[in-house]
Amino acid sequence: MCGRFTQKSERKVIQEEFFIQEFTDEIVVSYNVAPGQNAGIIINDGANRYCQFKWGLVPSWAKDPKIGYKMINARVETVTEKPSFRKAFDNRRCIIPADGFYEWKKSQQYKFPFYIYRDSKKPLGLAGLWEQWKTDAGPPLFTFTIITTEANDRLKEIHGRMPVILPEEKREAWLTEGVDVRELIDPYSREDIVFHEVSRYVNSPQNNSPECIEPVA
């Protein structure tokens, strides 16, 4: 799964890396983005647009928005089949710019967090879906989920799952409505992914500082 990630790149970096044409909201800066929080995502509704949506997808037909806490991830194996995700997969795909993400490695007594990122320090493009949930009582709620797949050989020693990472050459197709993108969502196999163990300080969503990504001694 993918349960935490970082967003710390400057606006200029995100704009150049993902060809952003419009910023609807301010850039999110967080060393510990957690489910239920707002994060920056990229959608295309005629132009690449950076927006802040809430993490945890709420389908348009949902009766209670709390369902979003159960939908922070969509498994690639079933994303085209489950009613919660299949329409969004066809029409509402997004990219989550993440400087890195966290996974926890199990041991007999504890889970040890690791921070995973590109050795170039450039942001990753995580594949996601977004939705709009409306009520008569207030403004619409915009939410997103991150698609996950089996971990590649490099990361499986930490965790069995990882987010779908879109290389630069696949991002435009992913954001284009009507394109068959099923072949784009395979495990990331490039060798530029690195990782290091971090402190369990990151376990609490209330902790949000550069200390979250510092290697343990």
FENHU-V835736 format. One record per backbone hydrogen bond with DSSP energy under -1.0 kcal/mol. NH is the residue of the N-H (numbers start at 1). CO is the residue of the C=O. If there is no record, write none. Layout:
# FENHU-V835736
[[NH,CO] [NH,CO]]
This chain:
# FENHU-V835736
[[5,33] [6,100] [7,30] [14,10] [15,11] [16,12] [17,13] [18,14] [20,15] [21,48] [22,48] [24,50] [30,7] [33,5] [36,55] [37,34] [39,53] [41,51] [42,95] [43,49] [45,47] [49,43] [50,22] [51,41] [53,39] [54,142] [55,37] [56,144] [57,71] [62,59] [67,64] [68,65] [69,66] [70,67] [71,68] [74,146] [76,148] [78,75] [79,75] [81,78] [82,78] [85,82] [86,82] [89,85] [90,86] [91,87] [92,88] [94,128] [95,42] [96,126] [98,124] [99,6] [101,116] [102,4] [103,114] [105,112] [107,110] [112,105] [114,103] [115,196] [116,101] [117,194] [119,192] [121,118] [124,98] [126,96] [127,164] [128,94] [129,145] [130,92] [131,143] [133,141] [141,133] [143,131] [144,54] [145,129] [146,72] [147,127] [148,74] [149,162] [151,160] [156,152] [158,155] [159,155] [162,149] [164,147] [166,125] [170,167] [174,170] [175,171] [176,173] [179,176] [184,181] [194,117] [196,115] [198,113] [202,199] [203,200] [207,204] [212,209] [213,210] [216,197]]
